[in-house]
Structures are given as C-alpha cells and as structure tokens.
Amino acid sequence: MEIFTINNVWMMICTALVFFMHLGFGFLEIGLTRKKNTINILFKNIFIITVGLLLYSLAGFNLMYPDFNETSLGFLGFAGWGIAPPENGLTQSYADAGYTWWTDFLFQGMFAATAATIVSGAVAERIKILPFMIFTIIYVGIVYPIAGSWDWGGGFLEQREVPFYDFAGSTLVHSVGGWAAIVAVYLLGSRIGKFVNGKSRAIPGHNIPIATAGVLILWLGWFGFNGGSVLSANPVTTSLVLVTTCISAATGGVTAAFITFFKDKNLDLTMFLNGILGGLVGITAGADVMSPMDAVLIGGISGAIIVFAVSLIDKICLDDPVGAIAVHLFCGVWGTLAVGIFGGLAGKDQLITQLVGIVSYAIICISSSFIIFFVLKKTIGIRVSVKEEIEGLDLHEHGINAYHE
C-alpha cells in the first residue's frame, strides 16, 4: 500500500507539472509576438485548457482508451460518455499499482489540451477567435483522442508485431499539433509585412524576457511530461528519463545557438530557446530507452533541425511567429524516428514501424485539420480584417488592452 501511495503521489505531482506547462506556452507565445495581441493569445490558451478538460471528461478519455477487443481493427472505439472509475479502479489492482483511475484521467487530460496549444502559437496575431475555438473543440475533443487510441489506447499501431513506440508523445502530442499547425498556417496566410517580394522580414516579439521564462517553465514542466510517463515512481527509470530529458534539452539549445552564430554571425536568444524546446521534443519519444550519450546525439540533431527548419519555413513563405512547426513537427518526427536508430529498441524493424506510425498520424492530422479549417474558411472565415490585424486583436476581439501606458 505504501508503494502504491508513493506512485500515485508522484503521478499527481507530474500532473501538476504538466498543467504548469500551459503557463509556459502562454508566456512563450506572448513574448514572441506583439503586445497588441497579448489578451487574444492568453484567452486562447485559457480556453484550450478549460474546454479541453471538459471535452476529455465528456468523451475524449473514453475515445482514447476504448478497451479494444481482440476482434477490433484498432482504429476506432468508444467506452461510453462521461467518466467513472471501473471496478477496482481506485485500488492497487489498477495500472500495476502505479496510480488510481482518477489520477490516470487527469494526467492524460493535461496532455490532451497541448496539441491545440501548439496550433495557437503558429496562427498567432491574425486568426479570428471564434473559428479557432471551434477548431479546438473538434480537434481536442475528437481527433486527438482517436489518434491517441491507435497507440496508447491499444490500437492497431500497438498491435503490430513490432509495436510503435512513443514513450511520452513526440508524435502523439507534438506532431499531432504540428501537422495541424502547418495546415492552419498554409490556409491562413502570413501576417501583414512578414514577407516582402518573397523575402522574410523579422517581426520582433515584444517581451523576450517573458518568452525566456516561458521556455524555462516548459523545461521544468517536462519533468512531469516525461517523468510522469514512466507511470510510476520507479526510481531507476524515472531518474534515467529526467537525465536524458535534461541532457537532450541542453544539447539542443547549445547546438542551435552555435549553428546560428556560424550561419548568421548572430547570438540569437530566440533560436537558443527554440533549440532547447527542440531537444525536449526530440527525446520525448524514447526518453526511457536512451542512454545519456544517445540523448546528446538526439538533442544535438534536434538543435540543428530547428535552425534549418526555421529557414526552410521562411523560404516557402509560411509564417509561424513562435517556431512551433519547427519545434513540434520537425523535431517530433525526428524524435520518433530516433527510437529506431538509437537506444534499447534500435533496429530495422522498429524503424519501419516508427515510419508507419509517422505516416499514419500525418494522414489523420493533415486531412482532419484541413477539412476543419477549410470549411471554417469558406463559411465564417478564419482571418481577421486588415484593420483588425493592424490595430491589434486585443482591441477588436476583446475590447481591452493588456498594457495600459
């Protein structure tokens, strides 16, 4: 009973840390954008976590963990509306005495909202609030849990002879958000003044110290994001996960900073920060099966990916104000592939399965997010007017400014 209690307390601490990450996302997003859109960004982030939890309790959790039977194809299942502990859900017989059913629900619920938060950053400063809210409801309430069931819910990717492996969500959380982000950015278009004659122009964020605080909060939250994904307080695995997570983050940041310096002759703090996040996303798929040296390699490659992905996104004239696509999509894909290249699961068969998983999630996320945003674009519209964008979404969408000078 004592071990059961310790495990459950650790999982509740990790749940709180993952919840705290939403403050980090908010700080990062407002810091890297202009002050005239601060209220709008914070409103979206608060909407995502509150409505996300409600939707997850209504149907999302039971869509994601439908208890697929042996005859199921493992694509879609539903365990019913609402939430209630199953028999023995609050005893040691549940989840190998790692935690109670209530803790399980809340921990997973914190993950669910993150996918839409990733999209929020990519579409910042020019999307209408109502269509974004509608997208969040559909994507978090339906798409994310169905996609999550394919692996974490025991679906067809988990049922493969060599199961797909995503320890804490490089694909299931980060790429799921990243694929939707790139579709949304494409359909939405760039901010006024971002591209002139095909060349990218910098639109500086208004508060880089707040953005820096946001990244440090996210790094701290990752102790819960990855550490909690052990699903117990197992001292050996938990401590290894925290070490690989931190080493990958540090290496990602340093690599991105140095490559940017040699490439652009500039010590760019924002690239340093996104390199840290890239390292965190990259290690997330295999944090429990990697050695510290593996984490150095994964984080270093993630940091390099950040620099060149940001340049690529600019060259193809996609406007991502916070670098969400480079961080969450590019590094999410890389981290998922890395499971088949480094660590205890490395091998050709595992790599093939990882590729199958990446393609499967790309298909469902691209198609679903395109349908949602395209329909919204053709009906109620997804972009604010030129006047609203120039004067700021805070004034026109919310009737209030974040700062009173």
Contacts in CASP RR format, 6 or more apart in sequence:
PFRMAT RR
TARGET T0000
AUTHOR 0000-0000-0000
METHOD contacts of the structure
MODEL  1
MEIFTINNVWMMICTALVFFMHLGFGFLEIGLTRKKNTINILFKNIFIIT
VGLLLYSLAGFNLMYPDFNETSLGFLGFAGWGIAPPENGLTQSYADAGYT
WWTDFLFQGMFAATAATIVSGAVAERIKILPFMIFTIIYVGIVYPIAGSW
DWGGGFLEQREVPFYDFAGSTLVHSVGGWAAIVAVYLLGSRIGKFVNGKS
RAIPGHNIPIATAGVLILWLGWFGFNGGSVLSANPVTTSLVLVTTCISAA
TGGVTAAFITFFKDKNLDLTMFLNGILGGLVGITAGADVMSPMDAVLIGG
ISGAIIVFAVSLIDKICLDDPVGAIAVHLFCGVWGTLAVGIFGGLAGKDQ
LITQLVGIVSYAIICISSSFIIFFVLKKTIGIRVSVKEEIEGLDLHEHGI
NAYHE
1 92 0 8 1.000
3 97 0 8 1.000
4 92 0 8 1.000
4 97 0 8 1.000
4 98 0 8 1.000
6 233 0 8 1.000
7 97 0 8 1.000
7 98 0 8 1.000
7 99 0 8 1.000
7 232 0 8 1.000
7 233 0 8 1.000
8 98 0 8 1.000
8 99 0 8 1.000
8 100 0 8 1.000
8 103 0 8 1.000
9 233 0 8 1.000
10 228 0 8 1.000
10 232 0 8 1.000
10 233 0 8 1.000
10 238 0 8 1.000
11 98 0 8 1.000
11 99 0 8 1.000
11 103 0 8 1.000
11 104 0 8 1.000
11 107 0 8 1.000
11 228 0 8 1.000
11 231 0 8 1.000
11 232 0 8 1.000
11 233 0 8 1.000
12 99 0 8 1.000
12 103 0 8 1.000
12 106 0 8 1.000
13 224 0 8 1.000
14 107 0 8 1.000
14 223 0 8 1.000
14 224 0 8 1.000
14 225 0 8 1.000
14 227 0 8 1.000
14 228 0 8 1.000
15 103 0 8 1.000
15 106 0 8 1.000
15 107 0 8 1.000
15 110 0 8 1.000
15 224 0 8 1.000
17 220 0 8 1.000
17 221 0 8 1.000
17 223 0 8 1.000
17 224 0 8 1.000
17 225 0 8 1.000
18 107 0 8 1.000
18 110 0 8 1.000
18 111 0 8 1.000
18 221 0 8 1.000
18 224 0 8 1.000
18 225 0 8 1.000
19 49 0 8 1.000
19 110 0 8 1.000
20 217 0 8 1.000
20 220 0 8 1.000
20 221 0 8 1.000
21 110 0 8 1.000
21 114 0 8 1.000
21 217 0 8 1.000
21 218 0 8 1.000
21 221 0 8 1.000
21 222 0 8 1.000
21 225 0 8 1.000
22 45 0 8 1.000
22 48 0 8 1.000
22 49 0 8 1.000
22 113 0 8 1.000
22 114 0 8 1.000
22 117 0 8 1.000
23 214 0 8 1.000
23 217 0 8 1.000
24 213 0 8 1.000
24 214 0 8 1.000
24 215 0 8 1.000
24 217 0 8 1.000
24 218 0 8 1.000
25 45 0 8 1.000
25 114 0 8 1.000
25 117 0 8 1.000
25 120 0 8 1.000
25 214 0 8 1.000
25 218 0 8 1.000
26 41 0 8 1.000
26 42 0 8 1.000
26 45 0 8 1.000
26 117 0 8 1.000
26 214 0 8 1.000
27 210 0 8 1.000
27 211 0 8 1.000
27 213 0 8 1.000
27 214 0 8 1.000
27 217 0 8 1.000
28 211 0 8 1.000
28 214 0 8 1.000
28 215 0 8 1.000
28 218 0 8 1.000
28 273 0 8 1.000
28 322 0 8 1.000
29 41 0 8 1.000
29 45 0 8 1.000
29 120 0 8 1.000
29 121 0 8 1.000
29 124 0 8 1.000
29 322 0 8 1.000
30 37 0 8 1.000
30 38 0 8 1.000
30 41 0 8 1.000
30 42 0 8 1.000
30 206 0 8 1.000
30 207 0 8 1.000
30 210 0 8 1.000
30 211 0 8 1.000
30 402 0 8 1.000
31 205 0 8 1.000
31 206 0 8 1.000
31 207 0 8 1.000
31 208 0 8 1.000
31 210 0 8 1.000
31 211 0 8 1.000
32 205 0 8 1.000
32 208 0 8 1.000
32 211 0 8 1.000
32 270 0 8 1.000
32 321 0 8 1.000
32 322 0 8 1.000
32 323 0 8 1.000
33 41 0 8 1.000
33 124 0 8 1.000
33 125 0 8 1.000
33 205 0 8 1.000
33 206 0 8 1.000
33 321 0 8 1.000
33 322 0 8 1.000
34 125 0 8 1.000
34 203 0 8 1.000
34 205 0 8 1.000
34 206 0 8 1.000
34 392 0 8 1.000
35 206 0 8 1.000
35 207 0 8 1.000
35 402 0 8 1.000
35 403 0 8 1.000
36 391 0 8 1.000
36 392 0 8 1.000
36 393 0 8 1.000
36 394 0 8 1.000
36 395 0 8 1.000
36 401 0 8 1.000
37 124 0 8 1.000
37 125 0 8 1.000
37 392 0 8 1.000
37 393 0 8 1.000
37 394 0 8 1.000
38 206 0 8 1.000
38 394 0 8 1.000
38 401 0 8 1.000
38 402 0 8 1.000
38 403 0 8 1.000
39 393 0 8 1.000
39 394 0 8 1.000
39 397 0 8 1.000
39 398 0 8 1.000
39 400 0 8 1.000
39 401 0 8 1.000
39 402 0 8 1.000
40 129 0 8 1.000
40 392 0 8 1.000
40 393 0 8 1.000
40 394 0 8 1.000
40 397 0 8 1.000
40 398 0 8 1.000
41 120 0 8 1.000
41 121 0 8 1.000
41 124 0 8 1.000
42 402 0 8 1.000
43 129 0 8 1.000
43 397 0 8 1.000
43 398 0 8 1.000
44 120 0 8 1.000
44 129 0 8 1.000
44 132 0 8 1.000
44 133 0 8 1.000
44 136 0 8 1.000
45 117 0 8 1.000
45 120 0 8 1.000
47 133 0 8 1.000
47 136 0 8 1.000
48 113 0 8 1.000
48 116 0 8 1.000
48 117 0 8 1.000
48 120 0 8 1.000
48 136 0 8 1.000
48 140 0 8 1.000
49 113 0 8 1.000
49 117 0 8 1.000
51 133 0 8 1.000
51 136 0 8 1.000
51 137 0 8 1.000
51 140 0 8 1.000
52 109 0 8 1.000
52 112 0 8 1.000
52 113 0 8 1.000
52 116 0 8 1.000
52 136 0 8 1.000
52 140 0 8 1.000
52 141 0 8 1.000
53 109 0 8 1.000
53 112 0 8 1.000
53 113 0 8 1.000
55 112 0 8 1.000
55 137 0 8 1.000
55 140 0 8 1.000
55 141 0 8 1.000
56 105 0 8 1.000
56 108 0 8 1.000
56 109 0 8 1.000
56 112 0 8 1.000
56 113 0 8 1.000
56 140 0 8 1.000
56 141 0 8 1.000
56 145 0 8 1.000
57 82 0 8 1.000
57 83 0 8 1.000
57 105 0 8 1.000
58 81 0 8 1.000
58 82 0 8 1.000
59 78 0 8 1.000
59 80 0 8 1.000
59 81 0 8 1.000
59 82 0 8 1.000
59 141 0 8 1.000
59 142 0 8 1.000
59 145 0 8 1.000
60 112 0 8 1.000
60 141 0 8 1.000
60 142 0 8 1.000
60 144 0 8 1.000
60 145 0 8 1.000
61 82 0 8 1.000
61 83 0 8 1.000
61 105 0 8 1.000
61 108 0 8 1.000
61 109 0 8 1.000
61 145 0 8 1.000
62 78 0 8 1.000
62 79 0 8 1.000
62 80 0 8 1.000
62 81 0 8 1.000
62 82 0 8 1.000
62 83 0 8 1.000
63 77 0 8 1.000
63 78 0 8 1.000
63 79 0 8 1.000
63 141 0 8 1.000
63 142 0 8 1.000
63 145 0 8 1.000
63 146 0 8 1.000
63 149 0 8 1.000
64 108 0 8 1.000
64 112 0 8 1.000
64 144 0 8 1.000
64 145 0 8 1.000
64 146 0 8 1.000
64 148 0 8 1.000
64 149 0 8 1.000
64 152 0 8 1.000
64 153 0 8 1.000
65 79 0 8 1.000
65 108 0 8 1.000
65 149 0 8 1.000
65 152 0 8 1.000
65 153 0 8 1.000
66 76 0 8 1.000
66 77 0 8 1.000
66 78 0 8 1.000
66 79 0 8 1.000
66 149 0 8 1.000
66 153 0 8 1.000
67 79 0 8 1.000
68 74 0 8 1.000
68 77 0 8 1.000
68 149 0 8 1.000
68 153 0 8 1.000
68 154 0 8 1.000
68 155 0 8 1.000
68 159 0 8 1.000
72 155 0 8 1.000
73 156 0 8 1.000
74 149 0 8 1.000
74 150 0 8 1.000
74 154 0 8 1.000
74 155 0 8 1.000
74 156 0 8 1.000
74 159 0 8 1.000
75 150 0 8 1.000
75 155 0 8 1.000
75 156 0 8 1.000
76 146 0 8 1.000
76 149 0 8 1.000
77 149 0 8 1.000
83 105 0 8 1.000
85 100 0 8 1.000
85 101 0 8 1.000
85 102 0 8 1.000
86 94 0 8 1.000
86 101 0 8 1.000
88 94 0 8 1.000
89 100 0 8 1.000
89 101 0 8 1.000
90 100 0 8 1.000
90 101 0 8 1.000
90 102 0 8 1.000
91 100 0 8 1.000
94 100 0 8 1.000
94 101 0 8 1.000
94 104 0 8 1.000
95 101 0 8 1.000
95 104 0 8 1.000
95 231 0 8 1.000
96 231 0 8 1.000
96 232 0 8 1.000
97 232 0 8 1.000
98 231 0 8 1.000
98 232 0 8 1.000
98 233 0 8 1.000
99 107 0 8 1.000
99 231 0 8 1.000
99 232 0 8 1.000
107 228 0 8 1.000
111 169 0 8 1.000
111 173 0 8 1.000
111 225 0 8 1.000
112 140 0 8 1.000
112 141 0 8 1.000
112 144 0 8 1.000
112 145 0 8 1.000
113 140 0 8 1.000
114 173 0 8 1.000
114 174 0 8 1.000
114 177 0 8 1.000
115 139 0 8 1.000
115 140 0 8 1.000
115 144 0 8 1.000
115 173 0 8 1.000
115 176 0 8 1.000
115 177 0 8 1.000
115 178 0 8 1.000
115 180 0 8 1.000
116 135 0 8 1.000
116 136 0 8 1.000
116 139 0 8 1.000
116 140 0 8 1.000
116 177 0 8 1.000
116 180 0 8 1.000
118 174 0 8 1.000
118 177 0 8 1.000
118 178 0 8 1.000
118 180 0 8 1.000
118 181 0 8 1.000
118 324 0 8 1.000
118 328 0 8 1.000
119 135 0 8 1.000
119 139 0 8 1.000
119 177 0 8 1.000
119 178 0 8 1.000
119 180 0 8 1.000
119 181 0 8 1.000
119 184 0 8 1.000
119 324 0 8 1.000
120 132 0 8 1.000
121 181 0 8 1.000
121 320 0 8 1.000
121 321 0 8 1.000
121 322 0 8 1.000
121 324 0 8 1.000
122 178 0 8 1.000
122 181 0 8 1.000
122 182 0 8 1.000
122 184 0 8 1.000
122 185 0 8 1.000
122 320 0 8 1.000
122 321 0 8 1.000
122 322 0 8 1.000
122 323 0 8 1.000
122 324 0 8 1.000
122 325 0 8 1.000
123 132 0 8 1.000
123 181 0 8 1.000
123 184 0 8 1.000
123 185 0 8 1.000
123 188 0 8 1.000
124 321 0 8 1.000
124 322 0 8 1.000
125 191 0 8 1.000
125 321 0 8 1.000
125 389 0 8 1.000
125 392 0 8 1.000
125 393 0 8 1.000
126 188 0 8 1.000
126 189 0 8 1.000
126 191 0 8 1.000
126 192 0 8 1.000
126 383 0 8 1.000
126 384 0 8 1.000
126 389 0 8 1.000
126 393 0 8 1.000
127 184 0 8 1.000
127 188 0 8 1.000
127 382 0 8 1.000
127 383 0 8 1.000
127 384 0 8 1.000
128 380 0 8 1.000
128 381 0 8 1.000
128 382 0 8 1.000
128 383 0 8 1.000
128 384 0 8 1.000
128 397 0 8 1.000
129 393 0 8 1.000
129 397 0 8 1.000
129 398 0 8 1.000
130 380 0 8 1.000
131 373 0 8 1.000
131 376 0 8 1.000
131 377 0 8 1.000
131 380 0 8 1.000
131 381 0 8 1.000
131 382 0 8 1.000
132 382 0 8 1.000
134 372 0 8 1.000
134 376 0 8 1.000
135 184 0 8 1.000
135 369 0 8 1.000
135 372 0 8 1.000
135 373 0 8 1.000
135 376 0 8 1.000
138 368 0 8 1.000
138 372 0 8 1.000
139 180 0 8 1.000
139 368 0 8 1.000
139 369 0 8 1.000
139 372 0 8 1.000
143 176 0 8 1.000
143 364 0 8 1.000
143 365 0 8 1.000
143 368 0 8 1.000
143 369 0 8 1.000
144 176 0 8 1.000
146 364 0 8 1.000
147 172 0 8 1.000
147 176 0 8 1.000
147 361 0 8 1.000
147 364 0 8 1.000
147 365 0 8 1.000
148 172 0 8 1.000
148 176 0 8 1.000
149 155 0 8 1.000
150 156 0 8 1.000
150 157 0 8 1.000
150 158 0 8 1.000
150 164 0 8 1.000
150 357 0 8 1.000
150 360 0 8 1.000
150 361 0 8 1.000
151 157 0 8 1.000
151 158 0 8 1.000
151 163 0 8 1.000
151 164 0 8 1.000
151 166 0 8 1.000
151 172 0 8 1.000
151 357 0 8 1.000
152 158 0 8 1.000
152 166 0 8 1.000
152 172 0 8 1.000
157 163 0 8 1.000
157 164 0 8 1.000
157 353 0 8 1.000
157 356 0 8 1.000
157 357 0 8 1.000
157 360 0 8 1.000
158 164 0 8 1.000
160 353 0 8 1.000
160 356 0 8 1.000
161 349 0 8 1.000
162 349 0 8 1.000
162 350 0 8 1.000
162 352 0 8 1.000
162 353 0 8 1.000
163 353 0 8 1.000
164 353 0 8 1.000
164 354 0 8 1.000
164 356 0 8 1.000
164 357 0 8 1.000
165 285 0 8 1.000
165 286 0 8 1.000
165 289 0 8 1.000
165 339 0 8 1.000
165 345 0 8 1.000
165 350 0 8 1.000
165 353 0 8 1.000
165 354 0 8 1.000
166 172 0 8 1.000
166 284 0 8 1.000
166 285 0 8 1.000
166 286 0 8 1.000
166 336 0 8 1.000
166 339 0 8 1.000
167 226 0 8 1.000
167 229 0 8 1.000
167 284 0 8 1.000
167 285 0 8 1.000
167 286 0 8 1.000
167 287 0 8 1.000
167 288 0 8 1.000
167 289 0 8 1.000
168 225 0 8 1.000
168 226 0 8 1.000
168 227 0 8 1.000
168 228 0 8 1.000
168 229 0 8 1.000
168 284 0 8 1.000
168 285 0 8 1.000
168 286 0 8 1.000
168 287 0 8 1.000
169 229 0 8 1.000
169 284 0 8 1.000
169 285 0 8 1.000
170 281 0 8 1.000
170 282 0 8 1.000
170 284 0 8 1.000
170 285 0 8 1.000
170 286 0 8 1.000
170 331 0 8 1.000
170 332 0 8 1.000
170 333 0 8 1.000
170 335 0 8 1.000
170 336 0 8 1.000
171 285 0 8 1.000
171 332 0 8 1.000
171 333 0 8 1.000
171 336 0 8 1.000
171 357 0 8 1.000
171 358 0 8 1.000
171 361 0 8 1.000
172 361 0 8 1.000
173 284 0 8 1.000
174 281 0 8 1.000
174 284 0 8 1.000
174 327 0 8 1.000
174 328 0 8 1.000
174 329 0 8 1.000
174 331 0 8 1.000
174 332 0 8 1.000
175 328 0 8 1.000
175 329 0 8 1.000
175 332 0 8 1.000
175 333 0 8 1.000
175 336 0 8 1.000
175 358 0 8 1.000
175 361 0 8 1.000
175 362 0 8 1.000
175 365 0 8 1.000
176 361 0 8 1.000
176 365 0 8 1.000
177 328 0 8 1.000
177 329 0 8 1.000
177 365 0 8 1.000
178 324 0 8 1.000
178 325 0 8 1.000
178 328 0 8 1.000
178 329 0 8 1.000
178 365 0 8 1.000
179 329 0 8 1.000
179 361 0 8 1.000
179 362 0 8 1.000
179 365 0 8 1.000
179 366 0 8 1.000
179 369 0 8 1.000
180 365 0 8 1.000
180 368 0 8 1.000
180 369 0 8 1.000
181 320 0 8 1.000
181 324 0 8 1.000
181 325 0 8 1.000
181 328 0 8 1.000
181 329 0 8 1.000
182 318 0 8 1.000
182 325 0 8 1.000
182 329 0 8 1.000
183 365 0 8 1.000
183 366 0 8 1.000
183 369 0 8 1.000
183 370 0 8 1.000
183 373 0 8 1.000
184 369 0 8 1.000
184 373 0 8 1.000
185 318 0 8 1.000
185 319 0 8 1.000
185 320 0 8 1.000
185 325 0 8 1.000
186 318 0 8 1.000
187 370 0 8 1.000
187 373 0 8 1.000
187 374 0 8 1.000
187 377 0 8 1.000
187 382 0 8 1.000
188 373 0 8 1.000
188 382 0 8 1.000
188 383 0 8 1.000
189 319 0 8 1.000
189 383 0 8 1.000
190 317 0 8 1.000
190 318 0 8 1.000
190 319 0 8 1.000
191 203 0 8 1.000
191 319 0 8 1.000
191 321 0 8 1.000
191 389 0 8 1.000
192 386 0 8 1.000
192 389 0 8 1.000
192 390 0 8 1.000
193 201 0 8 1.000
193 203 0 8 1.000
194 200 0 8 1.000
194 201 0 8 1.000
194 203 0 8 1.000
194 319 0 8 1.000
195 201 0 8 1.000
195 317 0 8 1.000
195 319 0 8 1.000
198 317 0 8 1.000
200 314 0 8 1.000
200 315 0 8 1.000
200 317 0 8 1.000
203 321 0 8 1.000
205 211 0 8 1.000
208 269 0 8 1.000
208 270 0 8 1.000
211 270 0 8 1.000
211 273 0 8 1.000
212 269 0 8 1.000
212 273 0 8 1.000
215 273 0 8 1.000
215 276 0 8 1.000
215 277 0 8 1.000
218 277 0 8 1.000
218 280 0 8 1.000
219 246 0 8 1.000
219 249 0 8 1.000
219 276 0 8 1.000
219 280 0 8 1.000
222 245 0 8 1.000
222 249 0 8 1.000
222 280 0 8 1.000
222 284 0 8 1.000
223 242 0 8 1.000
223 245 0 8 1.000
225 284 0 8 1.000
226 241 0 8 1.000
226 242 0 8 1.000
226 245 0 8 1.000
226 283 0 8 1.000
226 284 0 8 1.000
226 287 0 8 1.000
227 238 0 8 1.000
227 241 0 8 1.000
227 242 0 8 1.000
227 245 0 8 1.000
227 287 0 8 1.000
228 238 0 8 1.000
229 241 0 8 1.000
229 287 0 8 1.000
229 288 0 8 1.000
230 237 0 8 1.000
230 238 0 8 1.000
230 241 0 8 1.000
230 288 0 8 1.000
232 238 0 8 1.000
237 288 0 8 1.000
240 287 0 8 1.000
240 288 0 8 1.000
241 287 0 8 1.000
241 288 0 8 1.000
243 292 0 8 1.000
243 295 0 8 1.000
244 283 0 8 1.000
244 286 0 8 1.000
244 287 0 8 1.000
244 288 0 8 1.000
244 290 0 8 1.000
244 291 0 8 1.000
244 292 0 8 1.000
244 294 0 8 1.000
244 295 0 8 1.000
245 280 0 8 1.000
245 283 0 8 1.000
245 284 0 8 1.000
245 287 0 8 1.000
245 295 0 8 1.000
247 292 0 8 1.000
247 295 0 8 1.000
247 296 0 8 1.000
247 299 0 8 1.000
248 279 0 8 1.000
248 280 0 8 1.000
248 282 0 8 1.000
248 283 0 8 1.000
248 287 0 8 1.000
248 295 0 8 1.000
248 296 0 8 1.000
248 298 0 8 1.000
248 299 0 8 1.000
248 300 0 8 1.000
248 302 0 8 1.000
249 276 0 8 1.000
249 277 0 8 1.000
249 278 0 8 1.000
249 279 0 8 1.000
249 280 0 8 1.000
249 283 0 8 1.000
249 299 0 8 1.000
250 276 0 8 1.000
251 279 0 8 1.000
251 295 0 8 1.000
251 296 0 8 1.000
251 299 0 8 1.000
251 300 0 8 1.000
251 302 0 8 1.000
251 303 0 8 1.000
252 275 0 8 1.000
252 276 0 8 1.000
252 278 0 8 1.000
252 279 0 8 1.000
252 299 0 8 1.000
252 300 0 8 1.000
252 302 0 8 1.000
252 303 0 8 1.000
252 306 0 8 1.000
253 272 0 8 1.000
253 273 0 8 1.000
253 275 0 8 1.000
253 276 0 8 1.000
253 278 0 8 1.000
253 279 0 8 1.000
253 303 0 8 1.000
254 300 0 8 1.000
255 275 0 8 1.000
255 299 0 8 1.000
255 300 0 8 1.000
255 301 0 8 1.000
255 302 0 8 1.000
255 303 0 8 1.000
255 304 0 8 1.000
256 271 0 8 1.000
256 272 0 8 1.000
256 274 0 8 1.000
256 275 0 8 1.000
256 276 0 8 1.000
256 278 0 8 1.000
256 303 0 8 1.000
256 304 0 8 1.000
256 306 0 8 1.000
256 307 0 8 1.000
257 267 0 8 1.000
257 268 0 8 1.000
257 271 0 8 1.000
257 272 0 8 1.000
257 275 0 8 1.000
259 303 0 8 1.000
259 304 0 8 1.000
259 307 0 8 1.000
260 266 0 8 1.000
260 267 0 8 1.000
260 268 0 8 1.000
260 271 0 8 1.000
260 272 0 8 1.000
260 307 0 8 1.000
261 267 0 8 1.000
261 268 0 8 1.000
263 307 0 8 1.000
271 306 0 8 1.000
271 307 0 8 1.000
271 310 0 8 1.000
274 306 0 8 1.000
274 310 0 8 1.000
274 323 0 8 1.000
274 326 0 8 1.000
274 327 0 8 1.000
275 302 0 8 1.000
275 303 0 8 1.000
275 306 0 8 1.000
275 327 0 8 1.000
277 306 0 8 1.000
277 327 0 8 1.000
277 331 0 8 1.000
278 299 0 8 1.000
278 302 0 8 1.000
278 303 0 8 1.000
278 305 0 8 1.000
278 306 0 8 1.000
278 326 0 8 1.000
278 327 0 8 1.000
278 331 0 8 1.000
279 298 0 8 1.000
279 299 0 8 1.000
279 300 0 8 1.000
279 302 0 8 1.000
279 303 0 8 1.000
279 331 0 8 1.000
281 302 0 8 1.000
281 327 0 8 1.000
281 328 0 8 1.000
281 331 0 8 1.000
281 332 0 8 1.000
281 335 0 8 1.000
282 298 0 8 1.000
282 299 0 8 1.000
282 302 0 8 1.000
282 331 0 8 1.000
282 332 0 8 1.000
282 334 0 8 1.000
282 335 0 8 1.000
282 338 0 8 1.000
283 290 0 8 1.000
283 295 0 8 1.000
283 298 0 8 1.000
283 299 0 8 1.000
283 302 0 8 1.000
283 335 0 8 1.000
284 332 0 8 1.000
284 335 0 8 1.000
285 332 0 8 1.000
285 335 0 8 1.000
285 336 0 8 1.000
285 338 0 8 1.000
285 339 0 8 1.000
286 335 0 8 1.000
286 338 0 8 1.000
286 339 0 8 1.000
286 343 0 8 1.000
286 345 0 8 1.000
287 295 0 8 1.000
289 339 0 8 1.000
289 343 0 8 1.000
289 344 0 8 1.000
289 345 0 8 1.000
290 298 0 8 1.000
290 342 0 8 1.000
290 343 0 8 1.000
290 344 0 8 1.000
291 343 0 8 1.000
294 338 0 8 1.000
294 342 0 8 1.000
294 343 0 8 1.000
297 342 0 8 1.000
298 334 0 8 1.000
298 335 0 8 1.000
298 338 0 8 1.000
298 342 0 8 1.000
301 334 0 8 1.000
301 338 0 8 1.000
302 331 0 8 1.000
302 334 0 8 1.000
302 335 0 8 1.000
303 331 0 8 1.000
305 326 0 8 1.000
305 330 0 8 1.000
305 331 0 8 1.000
305 334 0 8 1.000
306 326 0 8 1.000
306 327 0 8 1.000
306 330 0 8 1.000
306 331 0 8 1.000
309 325 0 8 1.000
309 326 0 8 1.000
309 330 0 8 1.000
310 323 0 8 1.000
310 326 0 8 1.000
313 320 0 8 1.000
313 323 0 8 1.000
313 325 0 8 1.000
313 326 0 8 1.000
318 325 0 8 1.000
320 326 0 8 1.000
333 358 0 8 1.000
336 354 0 8 1.000
336 357 0 8 1.000
336 358 0 8 1.000
337 351 0 8 1.000
337 354 0 8 1.000
337 355 0 8 1.000
337 358 0 8 1.000
339 345 0 8 1.000
339 346 0 8 1.000
339 350 0 8 1.000
339 354 0 8 1.000
340 346 0 8 1.000
340 347 0 8 1.000
340 350 0 8 1.000
340 351 0 8 1.000
340 354 0 8 1.000
341 347 0 8 1.000
341 351 0 8 1.000
373 382 0 8 1.000
376 382 0 8 1.000
377 383 0 8 1.000
384 393 0 8 1.000
384 396 0 8 1.000
384 397 0 8 1.000
387 396 0 8 1.000
388 396 0 8 1.000
388 397 0 8 1.000
394 400 0 8 1.000
394 401 0 8 1.000
394 402 0 8 1.000
395 401 0 8 1.000
END
